[in-house]
Amino acid sequence: MEHYYRELVGFLSARLGSRQAAEDVAHDAYLRVLERTDAERIEHPRAFLYRTALNLVVDRHRRHLVRQSEPLEVLDSDERWHSPALTHDMQLDQRLALMQRALDELGQVCRECFLLRKLEGLSHQQIAEHLGVSRSVVEKHIVNAMKHCRVRMREWES
């Protein structure tokens, strides 16, 4: 299924108007497909991947609309914005520590690709040039890093 990646990113770029947004959706789509828990064989992998990606685009659009329509008064009256609970902060700190642990298990290049993409916002091409590797290597590393982190976080949180 990896050979559909560039094609999918091009398809999504045309719909989203942003290559970075398209790459993010493509990553998430690949993860969803790779993390499927049912053992049922996918009959048409390309169509399944595209359908998954399009569903993610719709979800992303809906979240954006909800965020835009949220009245400011709701945020003002919501206690969470004024006094975050200490336990909530502790949970975030614990999750962050677990995420760091998962990232530490990755190889150096894989971890660096992931961090340059997710924290620095660099494109796949920029990361490839920065690290002196091919763009497809960057793409594979990012997908592998995301999958590894999700699997480890699920293991540790259960």
C-alpha positions in Angstrom: 0.0 0.0 0.0 3.0 2.3 0.5 3.3 2.8 -3.3 0.0 4.8 -3.2 1.4 7.4 -0.9 2.5 10.1 -3.3 -0.6 9.6 -5.5 -2.8 10.0 -2.4 -0.9 13.2 -1.2 -1.4 14.7 -4.7 -5.1 13.9 -4.6 -5.5 15.4 -1.2 -3.4 18.4 -2.0 -5.8 19.3 -4.7 -8.8 19.1 -2.3 -7.2 20.7 0.7 -5.1 23.4 -1.0 -2.1 22.5 1.1 0.6 19.9 0.6 1.4 19.8 4.4 -2.3 19.3 5.3 -2.4 16.6 2.6 0.6 14.8 4.0 -0.8 14.9 7.6 -4.1 13.4 6.4 -2.3 10.8 4.3 -0.2 9.8 7.4 -3.3 9.5 9.5 -5.1 7.5 6.8 -2.1 5.1 6.6 -2.1 4.7 10.3 -5.8 3.9 10.4 -5.4 1.3 7.8 -2.3 -0.2 9.4 -3.9 -0.3 12.8 -7.1 -2.1 11.8 -7.8 -4.7 14.4 -10.0 -7.0 12.3 -8.2 -9.7 10.4 -10.4 -9.3 7.4 -8.4 -8.9 4.2 -8.9 -5.6 2.4 -10.4 -6.4 -1.0 -9.4 -3.1 -2.8 -6.6 -1.5 -0.8 -6.3 1.6 -2.9 -10.0 2.4 -2.7 -10.0 1.6 1.0 -7.1 4.0 1.6 -8.7 6.8 -0.4 -12.0 6.3 1.4 -10.3 6.5 4.8 -8.4 9.6 3.7 -11.6 11.3 2.5 -13.4 10.5 5.7 -10.5 12.1 7.6 -10.8 15.2 5.4 -14.5 15.4 6.2 -13.8 15.0 9.9 -11.1 17.7 9.8 -13.5 20.0 8.0 -16.3 19.4 10.6 -13.9 20.1 13.5 -12.8 23.3 11.8 -16.5 24.4 11.4 -17.3 23.6 15.0 -14.2 25.6 16.1 -15.2 28.6 14.0 -18.8 28.6 15.3 -18.0 28.3 19.0 -19.1 31.6 20.6 -16.4 33.3 22.7 -18.8 33.6 25.6 -18.8 29.8 25.9 -15.0 29.9 26.3 -15.3 32.7 28.9 -17.8 30.8 31.0 -16.0 27.5 30.8 -14.1 26.9 34.0 -11.5 24.7 32.3 -10.0 27.8 30.6 -9.6 29.7 33.9 -8.5 27.0 36.3 -7.2 23.8 34.8 -7.5 20.9 37.1 -4.2 19.7 38.6 -5.0 16.1 37.8 -5.5 17.0 34.1 -2.1 18.7 34.1 -0.5 15.6 35.7 -2.1 13.3 33.1 -0.7 15.5 30.3 2.7 15.4 31.9 2.5 11.6 32.2 1.4 11.2 28.6 4.2 13.5 27.5 6.7 11.4 29.4 5.3 8.2 27.8 5.5 9.8 24.4 9.1 10.8 25.0 9.9 7.2 26.1 8.3 5.9 22.8 10.3 8.3 20.7 13.5 7.3 22.5 12.9 3.7 21.3 13.1 4.9 17.7 16.2 5.0 15.6 17.9 8.4 15.3 16.9 9.1 11.7 13.3 7.9 12.3 12.9 10.1 15.4 14.5 13.1 13.7 12.2 12.8 10.7 9.1 12.6 13.0 10.2 15.6 15.1 11.2 17.8 12.2 7.8 17.2 10.6 5.6 17.4 13.7 7.4 20.0 15.8 9.2 22.1 13.2 6.6 21.7 10.5 9.1 21.0 7.8 7.9 19.4 4.5 9.0 15.9 3.5 11.3 17.4 0.9 12.9 19.8 3.4 13.5 17.0 5.8 15.0 14.8 3.1 17.4 17.6 2.1 18.3 18.4 5.7 19.1 14.8 6.5 20.5 13.8 3.1 18.0 11.0 2.5 15.3 10.4 -0.1 11.8 11.7 0.4 10.4 8.2 0.4 12.7 7.3 3.3 11.3 10.3 5.2 7.7 9.3 4.4 8.3 5.8 5.7 10.1 6.9 8.8 7.3 9.3 9.7 4.6 6.7 9.3 6.6 4.1 11.2 7.3 6.6 14.1 3.6 7.5 14.3 2.6 3.8 14.3 5.2 2.9 16.9 4.2 5.8 19.2 0.5 4.9 19.0 1.1 1.3 19.7 3.4 2.0 22.7 1.0 4.6 24.2 -1.9 2.2 24.0 0.2 -0.6 25.7 1.4 1.7 28.5 -2.0 3.4 29.1 -4.0 0.1 29.4 
